[in-house]
Amino acid sequence: MRLLAGLVMLLVLAGGLPVQGAEQKQYVFAVLPQRPPVTMHTSWRPFLDQLEQETGVRFKLKLYETMNQFEAELKQGVPDFTFSTPYQLMLVHHSQHYRPLVRGSHVLAGTLITRADSPIKELSDLNNKQIAYVGSRNVCSLSLRQTLSKQNIMLNMKEVFVGSSSNVYKMVLLGKTDAGTVLNVDFDAQPADVKAKLRVLLIAPKIAPHPISAHPRVPKQVQQAVADAVLQMAAKPETIPLLKPVQLGKPVPADYDRDYKSLEKLDYDAMTKGI
């Protein structure tokens, strides 16, 4: 009997059989808002279609106009599966017991940049200056703001939220803000001529990237099937292109204690209050 059960599960994980009951159940898969919903749908729906094919599990993609809407439902435990920032997972891990399943392998770090010809040479030079952030709850913003808050320097800075990393670069390069924050992986990917016009002033401590997480009401066998399917997609040339648009390039198993527990030192609600 155990042998038969094991063979059935192997077929499930290999995509040969759907997870039991999955064909009747449609799971809500919520994704944090990073770009307009139409753009997010273009990136995520093909990935979920393939995930359905691999597992037999059906997913309803849920997208949001604002981060507040996304976080409100996350705090209520509405999504069955979710793709969130590391900080958002930390926020609901103990209250809703979301469990991270898989994540990308590239670690993230907020990076503070200025123009290469800027007179700003050290953190104290940012006093009474403008700094551009993507948004109040983005990883690059939170990690830099947390790092700056720990500095033994009293800084009075005007924070400007500009909506995207490309806008941060524009604001800094055009001199509309004195500095800006982006992710290390984004900065590293910039063309050499762009990086030559910028100077890195500070890099925050590195953290594990955004995970796919599951609510505990999702059966463990379904959670495992999803995690295994994502890892298997990275091993097949025909499905690898589906991973990069959803920030899961070179996926690896995720573990809360190893990857995200250290973030609990941040008072997330206080850091984002009123923003």
Secondary structure as UniProt FT lines:
FT   HELIX           2..13
FT   TURN            14..15
FT   TURN            20..24
FT   STRAND          26..31
FT   HELIX           37..55
FT   STRAND          58..62
FT   HELIX           67..76
FT   STRAND          81..83
FT   HELIX           86..96
FT   STRAND          99..103
FT   STRAND          110..115
FT   TURN            116..117
FT   HELIX           123..126
FT   TURN            127..128
FT   STRAND          130..133
FT   HELIX           139..149
FT   STRAND          158..161
FT   HELIX           165..173
FT   TURN            174..175
FT   STRAND          179..183
FT   HELIX           184..188
FT   HELIX           192..195
FT   TURN            196..197
FT   STRAND          198..203
FT   STRAND          211..214
FT   TURN            216..217
FT   HELIX           220..233
FT   TURN            234..235
FT   TURN            237..239
FT   HELIX           240..242
FT   HELIX           244..246
FT   STRAND          252..253
FT   HELIX           256..259
FT   HELIX           261..265
FT   HELIX           268..272
FT   TURN            273..274
//
